[in-house]
Amino acid sequence: MKAFAELYANLDATTSSNAKLAALQGYFSQAPAADAAWAVYFLAGGRPRQLVPTRMLRELATAMADLPDWLFEESYQSVGDLAETISLLLPEVAHTSDEGLAHWVEHQLLSLRGQPPEVIQQRLPELWSQLDRASLMLCLKLITGSFRVGVSKLLVTRALAQLADLDAKRVAQRLVGYTDLSHRPTADSYLKLVAAESPDEHAQRGGQPYPFFLAHALQQPTDQFDALLGPVSDWQAEWKWDGIRAQVVKRDGQLWVWSRGEELVTDRFPELHALAETLPDGVVLDGEIVVWKPGADPAAVAVQPFALLQQRIGRKNLGKKLLADAPVVLLAYDLLEWQGHDLRSIPQHERRRKLEQVVEQYPLAPLHLSPVLQASDWNDLARQREASRSLGVEGLMLKARDALYGVGRTKDMGLWWKWKIDPFSVDAVLIYAQRGHGRRASLYSDYTFAVWDTPPGSCDRTLVPFAKAYSGLTDAEMRKVDAIIRKTTVETFGPVRSVTPTLVFELGFEGIALSKRHKSGIAVRFPRMLRWRLDKPVDEADDLATLQALLS
């Protein structure tokens, strides 16, 4: 545990990629395989569920530090991170445990889940008494499921590849699915990550998918496309569907469905299980899972809004009514494997032609082909893109016809661009604020926004909250807003401040839907601040009618 805590401190202390790479290589060159397996899991984005309720941790730490509740709360608001707050408030002790990361995770921490409060209250002080401050903070981050450090999965991949003298793309492929909750890191799984390449490695993949190829954002004006991209005929254009990106893997008589976040989601989409019966072995499809409801008009788009699909996300039990109300299909747009052969190294247009043949050969209800758009020039394609809102899509995907299927967001094997439509936007009023976390722990940076319940000129207008946002402002703007919040605070509710409505911001968001959970009756997707409307008085902010008009 101490060695991993030292690695965490070294990674957190620098912004240099080379320094982080050196720290990772230093750790992995010395760590036992079992410890390295868990280190890769956490550093690559693995997030085990919270092991102990936050309330219990706060109560126990407050008692051990002999602090009143209000002082603990003030300390937490000042620091901004629960694990760091507790580690600073508890008396520092000498590090006495020689056990490694794997032992701590498997034998000390995971066994805490589900234990009665009296057992946890007895065991945690015993565990904490063995750890110095740095190791204690790391232990608490693992307990709360809040472990994060400024290291990308790509950097971890590079460190392992250089250490093992392997192609980074090979390590990236082996890492796919490594952080899924169903996977438990072991010494053997780590050794497979860094093992020398073998000729039969592909045949032993089982249900493992391929690393996803990701697109770059395209934001230039259309009149620059010819110079930037060349002729439109060099590109394959498709709708950018608003669903769940997924790979469907059929091997060894079984079917696996993986999300882009490398989470195994097969059980969440039982409609797709029919593909296991008819698709041959050795097939991997890349596409989008969407809710599909064809209407009376066969030419009408059958893809439903993401809000309907969202009702299924996170549900442990999928009842018959939910499955009937929100049936899903896979809109396939790439073929990565056929008859057991990896097709990622053939051009995009050839993979597309083969995909069309497969979908035609196996006409299955839960499998549809994502259509390709035809255009005479970029302006023609831009006109077609204007229909995105009415079709419920986010814009267009542009894929170079000769592009290979790369790993992650790369340009060395070809290009994919996401040409998204402009976001929805409204002018809203800041009414509540809360301190941020990490480097923003001392600033009020998390905001709740509202719109008026009635149009301008109405009597007794009221501001109705509808969205929260914390991104979009510069650090300098954030400091100015923080100063205004402190001067205009009306009331406090724990960590939240209610302020006099004086600030108007233009909020952008990707989607909007009706919601029974929100007071406004509206839910928006991915809200963020586009700009601070210093030119607009509060009375001229938008109202609920503006939001309701966007629904159509």
Steps between C-alpha positions, in 0.01 A plus 500: 500500500781740589667460159175573317436802725846632407419449131172689547684790668760513221232500229297765679803726549581555131331601176784366286399197294863384486533520878176306545614242247829456688315465833269233355788304352690521827205360692414219256864391470511435877144405597394136548267385223196486732555860613568614144172340387296714739710810426420467128131455587479822704726710278320395182163612636369207704236618747390240757179579679513692827589263783381700802221762513634855501289592803663224703850614402423859600352400836790268581765755398328779696497282812862386461620859444282623791349780291154655502298430186507863383880512509530180300256643243695826476824303456342288227369805315844659520691193376237382253585129516364265766794256499755780529297673772485189719869422446592853612274502807599163644820486708797402285653160577808313388454260208511147640343287224732326254214353299466596136212652307347164401487376859339822621237506228411130504529417871445826682280729290270290280392301804353818654212512250171393658633475853278628785591843642641361824749281310612788278539733800729244660706407194567840341695652794713184508576533129562875509743465792741310269529773236688827476313806376565450127403132512194578713373753246547245221323232706204734553480583130476128423233453771287786365551406135635849431853406389610734222839624394620697199599200290329388181448142397719578200791594727462175697497313168820673386674423830416128479588482131843657548570289806409176320641607161162458331301696245275740696205399281544139611492602868197723435318204346582278797377771740150515353254380764767495770315758713154345470339434839475130417879475460714442808866585444745220574872441460421279201289770331783751540760261361279449194501877443878510475566154352686459172276478195390151397362385162183355655417807713206604282339157529507529879311830519171347616243776539751785507417789262741728317607846618248753371602739223397854600420811298642852515271802532453699176415866563626688194261682262371295207672724246837379634421129460642468147837631616492305827348169391513489123200402286188360667540184289801403716274469804228270627228705670256354755264635762651538849249296696413599856519159666754273668812417299560125521685204356311172459734199512394151387760229564495143628122483478456791743408868470656791687391865487757762609443873548753759392595534867613135478218384723340164430129580450369179340234443767359852462392445141324161475360591156850464355535144629324382183821579313670211679267256326553613141830684464792266431798480734787740442296820454553839668264787412549864598187713523249690708233354730183707457133473589323397179128546436400484135173675420237463233716694252790269401701803387480669842797483733435240769777608740355645820645773727785411733280585800302182431817291489618668818209346689669163453849606600589403853185293556577172672168346399356546153128435523279399210343846478838676479620259232178556306514879537867532406607211270856529369689403186863529390559747217821349361750727325821294497616139474818437700521122475355244260549122515759559771716733288590848627377748235624820663796530261289519185356833377175641629312464169592130476386433856177682421436291187557181699273626781218558250539143376486362856187698596332392176601137555373498860181713504435504873245712685747648754763584232473788253746672269589861574434678169765688303404845372569602139601856416627689193716738705555624854221759476258226399608295802465807724140541383427138588660554841240769574242220539687359803270648764183369334656154472620495862868468409802703611633587154723305261794264514760537225727199443785501252427230242857370518525519882604193693337432839735654755533490878347788692508858372793468261590628154768252399258248343248736343242744624147512633339839563186578702326798341245580769220752477508805725363434850166621629544818704301719738580794725463394863545653846742373764308439825709248703873434529721239660873467538685285252750221558871456450667822386163677514427400859537861618272644230124494452507338158202260487184688409125443480317696230137601462261654246186701561170316536309761294583739211622859550235742625321240710429564866667304782757328280700223664834346405477122451824294519563267206873428461837479675830585333861550601698520175550764235651795689863604509683500833489881503123504440453236769679716756282801411181294530623359832547852639146600394352185655665576834362858496146406395440191717150502648494167682709185543382138496798293611756542217250680271455878484183668379586831331317811390428450128741736322693282255382379158682235297440346162474125561559245225377140506481207259149373566175587673209284617195502725571386856276419795798514737577868454294793628521668160368189325807517275830309498798608289804296398864607548435863609795739504555875503561646155553859614432747780225736381625822659286686247170347611292592807342224706146598396587422137613142565301227325189331640350152509318565173840533329607160630167343410530634145835322465332167572345505154 
